[in-house]
Amino acid sequence: MNIIDLDKQYIAGTYARFPLQLTEGKGSLVKDADGKEYIDLGTGIAVNGFGVGDEEWKQAVIAQLDKIQHTSNLYYSEPCALLAQMLCQRTGLKKVFFSNSGAEANECAIKAARHYGQTKKGKDYYTIITLKNSFHGRTITTLSATGQDVFHEYFTPMTEGFVYAEPNDINSVKALVQSYKCCAVMIELVQGEGGVTALEQDFVSALAQLVKDEDMLLVVDEVQTGNGRTGSLYAYMDYGITPDVVTTAKGLGGGLPIGATMLGERADLFTAGMNGSTFGGNPVACAGALNLLQRTDEALLAQVREKSAYIFNTLQNAKGVKSVTGKGLMIGVECEKDANEVVTACRERGVLVIKAKHKVRLLPALNIPMEQLEKAINTLKEVIEQ
């Protein structure tokens, strides 16, 4: 029995997998079980930010494995402390809670927001405003925070305390603030699963002022946008705002599970026993993340912006392209063709792309060589135009 048949027999059917088994790779090139090579523009959904088998990351992970692979949070750990220090120094936030995924990072942010509302305004102030078309995770509570009905269908009753505003409509947010006792607003600056759509600057600026005026927290979900993906270390830095809480995961780990909730001064309210995670702050995952974060410098971010401009310029006016959206190397391409057809044709030609709703989604490695990027984007362009 081959791997695909084994998977179908023994693994829960929660994934509509492509008919492809990836077995190895280096950088932005990956191979399937038959040895066919592909240029990867999906990076495990924005996880492998430095590509596959990155040597420096791998050596940092191996060095920690040779010391100790797990300690539990009853003890201190050097990689955990150093990673938290670097995150705080590079963002200006004050404290970090480590977990294993973006959903867990967002759970922690929700706890912080509700704790703030209860402490500062009263026990009834627990409602969090999120945006329609948002996506915040797969746990019951982060699904409840997600502003898409399709994700709620089979899992009611959902966690109470979430209401949904229209993106880029500050009056929609203000109406909810007046109607509910709110403690926070939680947003993605580029709505990834919602169609790779960036929020407008005026809306974000007005939102930041509103939460300040109403004594609420501003939570920015950077699970997918963070760690250089949009051309800044974190997307909020492009908008000139200072969030109270920033969550991240995906690209921070480079392939190992990690989530981080960064807390500003107003949100730094946790005391011993209020939150926890068995694997959160795992020294191996943190050692790898520390290596990647050290290397996500301005020179790399400038390359991300340059490659982003190339993709936008190449595709925006191409035949068969209706729109190109997103920021940095987090890009959505709306085609006249069905996105599934484009994804399949690209795969057959040796380029791996994925979807977000009705769009083709591009999430290449931040350090993808320009020659490989050009070849892949030209292949995509040809598929769309045909």
Salt bridges, closest charged atoms under 4 A:
ASP7 OD2 - ARG17 NH2 2.98
ASP54 OD2 - ARG295 NH1 2.76
GLU55 OE1 - LYS26 NZ 3.34
GLU55 OE1 - LYS58 NZ 3.44
GLU56 OE1 - ARG295 NE 3.64
ASP124 OD2 - LYS181 NZ 3.59
GLU166 OE2 - LYS132 NZ 2.72
GLU193 OE2 - ARG361 NH1 3.04
ASP215 OD1 - ARG266 NH1 3.16
ASP221 OD2 - HIS136 ND1 2.80
ASP238 OD2 - LYS327 NZ 3.43
ASP244 OD2 - ARG266 NH2 3.05
ASP268 OD2 - LYS95 NZ 3.52
GLU298 OE2 - ARG305 NH2 2.39
GLU334 OE2 - LYS322 NZ 3.95
GLU334 OE2 - HIS358 NE2 3.58
GLU382 OE1 - ARG349 NH1 3.67
GLU385 OE2 - LYS381 NZ 3.23
